[in-house]
Amino acid sequence: MSTTELFTGYAAHEPRGVLTPFSYTPRPLGEDDVEIAITHCGVCASDVHQVDCSWAKASIFPMIPGHEIVGVVQAVGSKVDTLEVGSRVGVGPQCLCCFSCEQCKRPAEELCTGSPTFTYNSRYPDGSVAYGGYADRIRVHSRFAHPLPDALDSAAAAPLLCAGATTYSPLVEHGVGPGHHVAVVGIGGLGHLAVQFAKALGAEVTCVSSSERKRETCAQLGADHFLISRNPEEMAAAQGSFDFLVSTIHYDGIEWDAYMNLIKPSGTLIMLGLPAGANLTLPSRLLVSRRLRIAGGFLASLPEYTAMLKLCAEKNIVSWVDEMPMSEATTALGLLREGKLKNFR
């Protein structure tokens, strides 16, 4: 068992700041904790939002972002019996919960109302700051270190710990499966995984994108159909076609009437994108007259993580990624911020 008393990562020290090397002393390794040597960390849109302070929540600086973490266990606490040194694991956006509130007991640990701690830009119950995965090591509660199936490549699996969980959980919760037609709006970091999960669960899938540019990509992802949102004729012909519409778009000023017209009566809009603005304006007439449902998606429970990773290994569901050295974290964030990544992550 090998612990390190000084962790080093890449931290922003101010909003939109350049990420520079930053060392810190981690919290002591608790009896239920594991220490992980990080090999990979995905770059998520929420990293950009939190570094840029574009969400309402105040950010904590210095901040080491990163919550799509893959690594190898280096040390385990005295009560850890589910992992051992050498285990390959993944860590998502949450690293601790109270385990005792109503939500944790459901289990829906991601909705903990007691003392949830997120992997970065958050504080532990004792007030200490949580630092994320753009670093060499991290310590988390062992139940939030998810064993990775051998079939999953580490780099391609890293985004599953956030984007994968966020898309998988609501699809399963709302019973998506054979006989359903699912539209996925926005084929990016979340959307390309939503397409793969919906297909793996047995649904018919249509990608909805603003141009022809991603038609071939969507076919490679397994989509059955492709719909151009800027084509009024195509959108009109598709009205009332979908049991579920999964929205991953996250810009302000979205014209929701056109998208919600695509949903069947009694169908469901699943919101996964989180715009920087505080509120959404949805057409109440459509909600009422078609008895539509609105659902959200936020991470996944611990059992859902296990099931999601198992399904990914069985169905070869992975994220399409660009790989860069950790020292280029600022460059990676900039490429994501500007929409210039070659792949989705």
C-alpha positions as a printed NumPy array, in Angstrom:
array([[  0.   ,   0.   ,   0.   ],
       [  1.487,   3.295,  -1.123],
       [  0.129,   6.716,  -0.169],
       [  1.403,  10.122,  -1.194],
       [  1.136,  13.166,   1.052],
       [  1.338,  15.78 ,  -1.697],
       [ -0.889,  15.658,  -4.789],
       [ -0.19 ,  17.748,  -7.885],
       [ -2.666,  18.857, -10.516],
       [ -3.584,  21.706, -12.832],
       [ -5.671,  24.415, -11.215],
       [ -7.487,  27.569, -12.257],
       [ -6.969,  30.412,  -9.794],
       [ -9.619,  32.776, -11.155],
       [-12.641,  32.668, -13.503],
       [-11.567,  31.594, -17.008],
       [ -8.056,  31.333, -15.655],
       [ -5.212,  29.377, -17.209],
       [ -4.67 ,  26.027, -15.498],
       [ -1.226,  25.908, -13.906],
       [  0.568,  23.307, -11.755],
       [ -0.778,  23.298,  -8.209],
       [  0.118,  21.029,  -5.294],
       [ -1.966,  20.37 ,  -2.208],
       [ -2.028,  18.152,   0.845],
       [ -4.951,  15.712,   0.56 ],
       [ -7.335,  14.803,   3.35 ],
       [ -6.075,  11.841,   5.407],
       [ -6.95 ,   8.47 ,   3.908],
       [-10.112,   7.458,   5.778],
       [-11.032,   3.936,   6.752],
       [-13.539,   3.761,   3.858],
       [-11.394,   5.626,   1.323],
       [ -9.14 ,   4.67 ,  -1.542],
       [ -6.232,   6.548,  -3.052],
       [ -6.1  ,   6.414,  -6.843],
       [ -3.245,   7.136,  -9.234],
       [ -4.998,   8.888, -12.116],
       [ -4.237,   7.703, -15.648],
       [ -7.013,   9.501, -17.567],
       [ -9.542,  12.269, -16.996],
       [-12.238,  13.401, -19.41 ],
       [-12.907,  17.043, -20.191],
       [-16.582,  17.813, -19.592],
       [-18.651,  20.864, -20.527],
       [-19.358,  21.328, -16.826],
       [-15.607,  21.828, -16.314],
       [-15.845,  24.833, -18.616],
       [-18.954,  26.164, -16.864],
       [-17.403,  25.87 , -13.42 ],
       [-14.022,  27.318, -14.364],
       [-15.816,  30.15 , -16.169],
       [-18.295,  30.686, -13.288],
       [-21.16 ,  30.676, -15.806],
       [-23.528,  28.787, -13.513],
       [-25.24 ,  30.422, -10.546],
       [-23.165,  28.522,  -7.982],
       [-20.054,  30.383,  -6.827],
       [-16.844,  28.56 ,  -7.739],
       [-14.083,  27.728,  -5.267],
       [-10.58 ,  28.789,  -6.313],
       [ -7.996,  27.475,  -6.702],
       [ -9.918,  24.767,  -8.577],
       [ -8.607,  21.519, -10.032],
       [-11.391,  20.477, -12.418],
       [-12.132,  16.998, -13.728],
       [-14.753,  14.423, -12.779],
       [-14.433,  11.744, -15.467],
       [-11.557,   9.941, -13.814],
       [ -9.909,   6.593, -14.501],
       [ -7.005,   5.286, -12.504],
       [ -5.492,   2.508, -10.437],
       [ -5.977,   2.04 ,  -6.704],
       [ -2.758,   2.633,  -4.784],
       [ -3.994,   2.398,  -1.189],
       [ -7.148,   1.335,   0.635],
       [ -8.587,   2.255,   4.011],
       [ -8.845,  -0.29 ,   6.82 ],
       [-12.546,  -1.057,   6.177],
       [-12.384,  -1.32 ,   2.379],
       [-13.072,  -4.877,   1.257],
       [-14.5  ,  -4.334,  -2.234],
       [-11.332,  -2.996,  -3.864],
       [ -7.653,  -3.761,  -3.604],
       [ -4.372,  -2.192,  -4.616],
       [ -4.097,  -2.541,  -8.377],
       [ -7.845,  -2.35 ,  -9.088],
       [ -8.703,  -0.191, -12.094],
       [-11.549,   2.132, -11.2  ],
       [-13.482,   5.165, -12.371],
       [-14.681,   8.164, -10.381],
       [-17.51 ,  10.418, -11.531],
       [-18.785,  13.818, -10.357],
       [-19.621,  12.657,  -6.829],
       [-17.166,  11.375,  -4.253],
       [-19.241,  11.162,  -1.049],
       [-22.799,  11.162,   0.299],
       [-24.36 ,  10.803,   3.736],
       [-25.635,   7.227,   3.073],
       [-28.457,   7.806,   5.563],
       [-31.006,  10.226,   4.076],
       [-34.15 ,   9.114,   2.25 ],
       [-32.556,   9.551,  -1.164],
       [-29.398,   7.644,  -0.306],
       [-31.485,   4.744,   0.997],
       [-33.614,   4.505,  -2.206],
       [-30.776,   4.263,  -3.436],
       [-30.364,   7.574,  -5.268],
       [-27.089,   8.742,  -3.788],
       [-26.687,  11.407,  -6.469],
       [-29.702,  13.18 ,  -4.936],
       [-28.361,  13.043,  -1.373],
       [-29.971,  15.683,   0.845],
       [-27.593,  15.13 ,   3.741],
       [-23.965,  15.916,   2.983],
       [-23.18 ,  15.289,  -0.693],
       [-19.656,  16.086,  -1.816],
       [-18.826,  16.485,  -5.461],
       [-15.467,  15.577,  -6.913],
       [-14.316,  19.184,  -7.278],
       [-15.559,  22.719,  -6.636],
       [-17.161,  21.338,  -3.495],
       [-16.44 ,  20.863,   0.177],
       [-16.399,  17.833,   2.427],
       [-18.532,  17.885,   5.578],
       [-15.453,  18.973,   7.545],
       [-15.08 ,  22.037,   5.305],
       [-12.037,  20.88 ,   3.351],
       [-12.007,  21.481,  -0.408],
       [-12.454,  18.683,  -2.944],
       [-10.018,  18.786,  -5.853],
       [-10.66 ,  16.959,  -9.117],
       [ -9.086,  14.713, -11.677],
       [ -6.73 ,  16.963, -13.654],
       [ -4.12 ,  15.663, -11.254],
       [ -1.818,  12.781, -10.478],
       [ -3.866,  11.331,  -7.593],
       [ -7.174,  11.584,  -5.793],
       [ -8.75 ,  10.143,  -2.622],
       [-12.452,   9.282,  -2.535],
       [-14.868,   7.102,  -0.589],
       [-14.472,   3.571,  -1.927],
       [-18.134,   3.247,  -2.915],
       [-17.637,   6.076,  -5.401],
       [-14.689,   4.3  ,  -7.017],
       [-16.399,   2.142,  -9.635],
       [-14.593,  -1.006, -10.849],
       [-14.136,  -0.915, -14.613],
       [-14.777,  -4.045, -16.705],
       [-11.651,  -5.294, -18.463],
       [-13.29 ,  -4.829, -21.878],
       [-13.397,  -1.044, -21.523],
       [-10.469,   1.046, -22.732],
       [ -9.46 ,   3.576, -20.077],
       [ -9.407,   6.666, -22.307],
       [-12.723,   5.879, -24.002],
       [-14.331,   4.87 , -20.705],
       [-13.47 ,   8.025, -18.757],
       [-16.417,  10.111, -20.071],
       [-18.797,   7.317, -19.11 ],
       [-18.285,   8.384, -15.479],
       [-20.228,  11.614, -16.087],
       [-21.684,  11.83 , -19.589],
       [-22.448,   8.112, -19.615],
       [-24.161,   8.091, -16.239],
       [-26.099,  11.263, -17.039],
       [-27.568,   9.801, -20.237],
       [-28.051,   6.194, -19.1  ],
       [-29.883,   6.837, -15.827],
       [-32.965,   8.723, -17.122],
       [-33.391,   6.343, -20.054],
       [-33.568,   3.404, -17.654],
       [-35.636,   5.259, -15.063],
       [-38.319,   6.072, -17.639],
       [-38.356,   2.592, -19.136],
       [-36.921,   3.239, -22.597],
       [-36.856,  -0.023, -24.517],
       [-38.233,  -2.018, -27.452],
       [-41.22 ,  -0.423, -29.14 ],
       [-40.171,   3.124, -28.243],
       [-38.96 ,   5.772, -30.67 ],
       [-36.367,   8.098, -29.135],
       [-35.141,  11.386, -30.59 ],
       [-31.777,  12.693, -29.408],
       [-31.309,  16.431, -29.899],
       [-27.702,  17.59 , -29.971],
       [-25.09 ,  15.045, -31.03 ],
       [-22.184,  16.016, -28.813],
       [-20.582,  14.716, -25.63 ],
       [-23.894,  13.674, -24.079],
       [-25.813,  13.052, -27.274],
       [-23.469,  10.541, -28.878],
       [-23.719,   8.403, -25.745],
       [-27.499,   8.825, -25.494],
       [-27.801,   7.426, -29.03 ],
       [-25.736,   4.367, -28.138],
       [-27.599,   3.713, -24.884],
       [-31.053,   4.086, -26.438],
       [-30.102,   1.614, -29.177],
       [-28.607,  -0.817, -26.663],
       [-31.859,  -0.687, -24.68 ],
       [-33.791,  -1.704, -27.789],
       [-35.338,   1.586, -28.946],
       [-35.578,   3.026, -32.433],
       [-33.401,   6.15 , -32.497],
       [-33.441,   9.363, -34.504],
       [-30.651,  11.918, -34.286],
       [-31.769,  15.543, -34.483],
       [-29.047,  17.925, -35.592],
       [-28.884,  21.378, -37.128],
       [-27.109,  20.346, -40.339],
       [-26.064,  17.412, -42.525],
       [-22.577,  17.457, -41.032],
       [-23.185,  14.684, -38.49 ],
       [-25.394,  12.368, -40.574],
       [-22.646,   9.807, -41.228],
       [-21.438,   9.998, -37.634],
       [-24.937,   9.277, -36.353],
       [-25.179,   6.236, -38.604],
       [-21.873,   4.988, -37.176],
       [-23.288,   5.464, -33.681],
       [-26.186,   3.202, -34.607],
       [-28.98 ,   5.72 , -35.202],
       [-31.855,   4.558, -37.401],
       [-32.815,   7.996, -38.744],
       [-31.482,  11.534, -39.068],
       [-33.532,  14.732, -38.832],
       [-32.309,  18.25 , -39.635],
       [-33.781,  20.707, -37.147],
       [-33.338,  23.664, -39.504],
       [-35.398,  21.989, -42.22 ],
       [-39.041,  23.058, -41.653],
       [-40.437,  20.35 , -43.937],
       [-38.588,  17.553, -42.148],
       [-39.57 ,  18.887, -38.734],
       [-43.222,  19.205, -39.766],
       [-43.277,  15.66 , -41.127],
       [-41.846,  14.327, -37.855],
       [-44.367,  15.995, -35.538],
       [-45.811,  13.637, -32.94 ],
       [-43.354,  10.842, -33.791],
       [-41.391,  10.3  , -30.612],
       [-42.143,   8.679, -27.267],
       [-39.077,  10.361, -25.784],
       [-37.117,  13.422, -26.801],
       [-33.71 ,  13.605, -25.13 ],
       [-32.349,  17.149, -25.208],
       [-28.618,  17.605, -24.647],
       [-28.389,  21.13 , -26.067],
       [-27.29 ,  23.775, -23.605],
       [-27.396,  27.188, -25.213],
       [-29.757,  29.995, -24.268],
       [-32.646,  31.066, -26.487],
       [-33.738,  27.63 , -27.725],
       [-37.038,  27.654, -29.652],
       [-38.723,  24.844, -27.735],
       [-42.007,  24.805, -29.682],
       [-40.391,  23.13 , -32.68 ],
       [-38.773,  20.416, -30.594],
       [-41.715,  19.704, -28.332],
       [-44.006,  19.356, -31.341],
       [-41.986,  16.237, -32.168],
       [-43.189,  14.426, -29.033],
       [-46.202,  12.103, -29.076],
       [-49.13 ,  12.819, -26.746],
       [-48.225,  11.606, -23.234],
       [-44.585,  11.519, -24.311],
       [-41.588,  12.686, -22.306],
       [-39.012,  15.426, -22.727],
       [-35.799,  14.432, -20.926],
       [-33.642,  17.474, -20.21 ],
       [-29.913,  16.792, -19.922],
       [-28.346,  20.002, -21.2  ],
       [-27.847,  22.731, -18.631],
       [-27.645,  26.223, -20.159],
       [-25.743,  28.982, -18.422],
       [-28.987,  30.953, -18.048],
       [-31.089,  30.345, -14.975],
       [-34.425,  29.478, -16.573],
       [-36.081,  27.732, -19.506],
       [-39.187,  28.98 , -21.287],
       [-41.338,  26.074, -22.455],
       [-44.644,  26.219, -24.354],
       [-47.299,  25.532, -21.727],
       [-49.959,  25.027, -24.415],
       [-48.167,  21.936, -25.719],
       [-47.486,  20.62 , -22.234],
       [-51.141,  20.827, -21.285],
       [-52.877,  19.874, -24.518],
       [-50.651,  16.837, -25.152],
       [-50.186,  15.767, -21.524],
       [-46.432,  15.891, -21.984],
       [-44.013,  15.079, -19.193],
       [-40.754,  16.857, -18.428],
       [-37.951,  14.93 , -16.763],
       [-34.407,  15.761, -15.79 ],
       [-31.251,  13.736, -15.599],
       [-28.518,  14.127, -13.005],
       [-25.726,  11.561, -12.722],
       [-26.721,   8.065, -11.531],
       [-27.11 ,   5.975,  -8.412],
       [-24.334,   3.613,  -7.384],
       [-26.236,   0.523,  -8.646],
       [-26.923,   2.314, -11.932],
       [-23.21 ,   2.981, -12.361],
       [-22.517,  -0.735, -12.032],
       [-25.259,  -1.656, -14.52 ],
       [-24.214,   1.079, -16.948],
       [-20.575,   0.003, -17.035],
       [-21.604,  -3.646, -17.488],
       [-23.84 ,  -2.714, -20.437],
       [-21.053,  -0.627, -21.972],
       [-18.673,  -3.57 , -21.811],
       [-21.26 ,  -5.947, -23.296],
       [-22.393,  -3.622, -26.101],
       [-19.075,  -1.848, -26.766],
       [-20.476,   1.55 , -25.803],
       [-17.623,   4.041, -25.514],
       [-17.028,   7.733, -25.879],
       [-15.29 ,   9.075, -28.949],
       [-12.304,  10.961, -27.561],
       [ -9.26 ,  13.014, -28.43 ],
       [ -6.273,  12.203, -26.21 ],
       [ -3.945,  14.903, -24.909],
       [ -1.349,  14.983, -22.138],
       [ -2.576,  16.329, -18.796],
       [ -0.157,  19.242, -19.126],
       [ -2.335,  20.542, -21.989],
       [ -5.475,  20.766, -19.862],
       [ -5.927,  24.477, -20.565],
       [ -5.734,  23.808, -24.307],
       [ -8.272,  20.99 , -24.003],
       [-10.701,  23.226, -22.1  ],
       [-10.295,  25.918, -24.738],
       [-10.999,  23.512, -27.59 ],
       [-14.146,  22.298, -25.836],
       [-15.249,  25.849, -25.023],
       [-14.893,  26.798, -28.7  ],
       [-16.394,  23.558, -30.065],
       [-13.193,  22.615, -31.865],
       [-12.541,  19.098, -30.565],
       [-12.174,  16.554, -33.35 ],
       [-14.279,  14.047, -31.429],
       [-16.93 ,  14.43 , -28.735],
       [-14.652,  14.479, -25.692]])
